[in-house]
Amino acid sequence: MISPPYTYSRYFRNDRAVGVEYVGDMITNADADQTVRSVRASKLVVVSAGAFGSPGILERSGIGAKNILEKNGVKQVVDLPGVGENFQGDNISESKFTWILW
């Protein structure tokens, strides 16, 4: 498992995901190491980065709408126009506490 703060992309062999490439995320850490690192999966590649992160990983990997991928210089692997298009959640999580003062 690779945890944040990294930027991810899957890599393919014969149109099959076989691993993940990642670099340090300069948005969260301006001094992040920009060395591209690769991890190869022995059985399965799972994309699990939440409602905001997963679509970006898929699109950087070439999975998504052709016009968006071409505009950003990404070679399309799978034409899947709905990637990242129908998010219907709340991007702000708020915890509510009730304080009882005795």
SVG drawing of the C-alpha trace seen along z (x, -y; Angstrom):
<svg xmlns="http://www.w3.org/2000/svg" viewBox="-25 -24 39 37">
<polyline fill="none" stroke="black" stroke-width="0.4" points="0.0,0.0 1.3,-3.4 -0.1,-6.3 -0.3,-10.0 1.2,-12.4 2.0,-10.9 0.6,-11.3 -0.2,-8.0 -0.7,-6.4 -1.2,-2.8 1.0,-1.2 -0.1,1.3 1.2,4.3 -1.0,5.3 -3.8,3.1 -3.8,4.8 -2.9,2.9 0.2,4.6 1.4,2.0 1.6,-1.6 4.0,-4.5 4.1,-7.3 6.0,-10.5 5.9,-12.9 3.0,-15.3 4.4,-18.9 1.0,-20.4 1.1,-19.1 4.9,-19.3 6.8,-21.7 10.1,-19.9 8.7,-16.4 11.1,-14.0 10.1,-13.9 11.8,-10.5 9.3,-8.3 9.0,-5.0 7.3,-1.8 5.6,1.0 4.5,4.1 1.5,6.1 1.7,9.9 -2.1,10.4 -4.3,7.3 -4.2,3.5 -6.8,1.7 -7.5,-2.0 -8.8,-3.3 -8.3,-7.0 -11.9,-8.2 -14.4,-10.0 -11.9,-12.8 -8.7,-10.9 -9.7,-7.8 -11.0,-9.6 -7.7,-11.4 -5.7,-8.2 -7.9,-6.6 -7.6,-9.5 -3.8,-9.8 -3.7,-6.1 -5.6,-6.6 -9.1,-5.5 -11.8,-8.1 -13.3,-10.5 -11.3,-10.8 -11.6,-14.6 -10.4,-15.1 -7.5,-12.7 -6.3,-14.1 -6.5,-17.7 -4.1,-16.7 -1.8,-14.7 -2.7,-11.3 -2.9,-8.2 -6.4,-6.7 -6.4,-3.0 -10.1,-2.6 -12.9,-4.9 -15.0,-5.4 -16.6,-8.9 -18.3,-8.8 -15.1,-8.9 -15.3,-11.7 -18.5,-13.1 -21.3,-12.3 -19.9,-13.0 -22.9,-13.7 -21.4,-13.9 -20.3,-16.6 -16.6,-17.4 -16.5,-18.9 -16.7,-16.6 -17.8,-18.2 -17.8,-16.7 -20.4,-18.0 -20.0,-17.7 -22.3,-18.5 -20.6,-19.8 -22.2,-19.2 -20.9,-21.4 -21.7,-20.4"/>
</svg>
